[in-house]
Structure formats: C-alpha cells, structure tokens
Amino acid sequence: MTARTSIEAGIDELHTALADDAAFEAWYRRSLPRVYSYLVSRSGGDVALAEDLTQQTFTAAIDQRSRFDGRSDTITWLCGIARHKLADHFRAIERDERRQRRMEVRQIELDDAKSTELGLEDRTVIAEILRSLPAGQRAVMIFVVLDDLPVAEAARLLGKSRGATESLLFRARESFRRAYGTESRDD
C-alpha cells in the first residue's frame, strides 16, 4: 500500500463515518475505547475528567474534520486532539491555581495593610464592588488583576488600544478603591 493510498483510506474512513449514523456509530465504538484509555491513563485515573475530555475530543474532531489530512490513522489524529484537550485542562487548572495564589497574596497584603482579617463578608463586598463596576472596567480588572494577563493582551481581548486599556484599568482601580474604602468605613 502506498503512502497516497493510506492517506486516501484514512480520509475516506472519516468521511464515511460522518456520512451516516450507522457508520458513525461503528467508527465511534471502535475509536472511543482507545481515546478514552489514552485520556484516563494521563488524567491520574480521574474517570469523570477522562469522560469529559473524551467527549470534547470527539466534538472537536467533528468540528475540525476538514483539518484531517489523512497522514495518520484516525485514532492517532483523535489522540492528538485529546492531548490538546488535556493540555487545555491542565492550563486551566494552572490558571486557577495562579489566580488563587494571587488572591491569597493580595489577601495577606490587605491583612497586613489593614491589620484585619478578610472574612467571607469582605470577599462578598469585593465581589459586589466588582459587579458594580461598568462592564469595561470590570472586564479589564478581571483580565489584568485576576487572570494576570498583560495589558496588551487585555487590550486585544477588549478590542481597544493599549493606551485606552491602561486608562480604563487606571479608572477601574480608582473606582474599586473608592468603593472598597466606602464599604470598609460603613462597617
């Protein structure tokens, strides 16, 4: 079998699987155990995570079917997609852990600065103040302060220039400080 014949066979297999329900079900039943076992072995045996990522993998494969060029077996292609989904998952966990560490550090800084302990009530106040900010200010605070994105990346996400985003961030921080100072004095 030549390389070209093998590529055509892989592309045909995927096109056939997506052409009708019975062919898809057969392809899915044949592919599912390999993709699932790949993910469960790399997710520390977390069955729920492996199931979620497997579902995301097949959804992405269907959405990205035009990108399958047949240079590999469809299982290899699916496992490549699964690897990316697993990486996305770990990146999300890492972002959450960084965000949590930043919040803990900020809480310690606030505790040192105010010589008081932030409790659930203070956290609720902070969340309420964030919600009360105008949408643009709230977005830039979330992107830059909580998500720790560079201002340039926040600007890209917001569709604004870097200068406009820096100005928006300044106004957001000032609004937050004023509101937090007012809320703290009300207690």
N, C-alpha and C positions, 0 to 999 in steps of 0.2 A: 504494500500500500504506500503510495507516495505521500509526501507532506501535504500536497494540494488536496488529494483525496481525503486525507484525515481532517483537514480544516473544513472542507465541504461537508463531511459527515457530521462534525460537531455542530456546525451552523444548522444543518438540516435537522439534527436531533432537537435542538432548541426550538426551531421554527415549528416543527411537527408537534412538540409538546405544548406549544402555545396556541396551536391551531384549533384544537377541540378539547372538550372537557375530559374525555376518556384518556386521551394521550397525555394530557397534563397530569391527571391523577396518577397514571403509571410512572411518568417521569418524576413526579413529586415523591411518590412512595419509594422509588429507587434511590433518589438523591437525599431525602430527609435524614435517614439514619447516619449517613457519612457526615453531613454538615452538622447535625446535632452532636454527634460524638466528638467532632473536632472542637466544637464550642464548649461542651461540658468538660472536656479534658483541660481546657485552658481557662475555665472560669472557677477553678477550685471546687468543682463538683456542685456548684450552685445551679440546681436544676431549673429553677424559675428564670434565672438570668439566661441560661442556655436556651430555654424555650423562647424567651422574648427575642433574643438575638437571632435565633434561627428564623423566626417569623419576619424580623426586619430584613434578614438576608434574602429570603425569597421575595419579599415585596420589592426590595431594591433590584434584585435580578430581573424581575418582570419589568420594572420601570426602566431599567438600563439595558434591556435586551438588545437594543441596536448597537451597543458598545461591544457585545460579544463578537470577537473576530474569528473564533474557531481555532486559534493557535494552541489551545489547550482543551482538555476534556472539560465538559460542563461542570463536573464535580470540582475540578481544580479551580475553575472560574468562580464557582459558588463559595468555595473555601477562601478564596482571595477576598471576596465581598465580605464573608463572615469575619475575616481577620480585620478588615477595616471597621466593621461594626463593633468588634471587641475593642479595638483601639479607641474608637469614639467613646465607648462606655468608660474605659479607663481614663481618658482625658476629662470626661465629665466628672468622674469621681475626684480626680486630681484638682480640678477647678473648685469643686465643692469643699475639698479639704483646705485648699489655699484660702478660700473665702472664709471658712470657719476660723482658721488661724488668724487671719486679718481681723476678723470681728473680735476674737479673744484678745488680741494685742490692743486693739482700739479700746476695748472694754477696760483692760488693765490701765491704759493711758488715761482714760476718763476717770477711773477709780483713783489713780494717783493724783490727777489734777483736781478732782473734786473731794477727795478723801471720803468718798461714799461708795457704796456698792450698788451697781446697776442690778436691779431685780427685774422680774417679769413685767412689772408696771412700767419701768423705764424703757424696756425693749418695746413694749406696746406703744408707748409715746413716740419712740423713734420711728416705728413702722407707720404710725398715724401721720407724723410730720412728713415722712417720705411720700405717703399717699396724697397729702395736701399740696405738695409742690405741683406747679404746672407740668404737663406731660413732658415737655422738652427738658426741663430741669431735672425731673425725676429720672428720665432716661439717662441723661449724662451722669448723674450721681451713681446710678446702678452700674453703668458700663465702666466708669473710671474708678469709683471708690469700691464697690462691692466685687465687680468682676475683674478689677485690676487691669483693665485694658489701657493701652496708651491712648492719649488724647487723639492722636491721628487716627487710630482705629475706631474710636468712638465717633469721630467726625465722619468717617466713611459710612458707618452704620446709620448715622443720623442724616446723611446727605447734606452736610454742612462743611464749610471750610474749617481748617484747623483753628484759625483765629476766632471765628464765630463760636466754635465749640469751647475754646478756652474761656471766652467771655461768658458763655452760657454756664460753664462749670463754676466760674467765679460767682455769678449771681446765684446759682443753686446752693453753693456752700454758704454764702451770706444769708440766704433765705432760711436755710436749715439752722444755722447758728442762731439767728434771731428767734425763730420758732422754738428751738430747743431751750434757749435761755428763758423765754417767756413761760414755757411749760414747766421748767425747773423751778422758777420763782413762784408759780401758782401753788406748788405743793406745800 
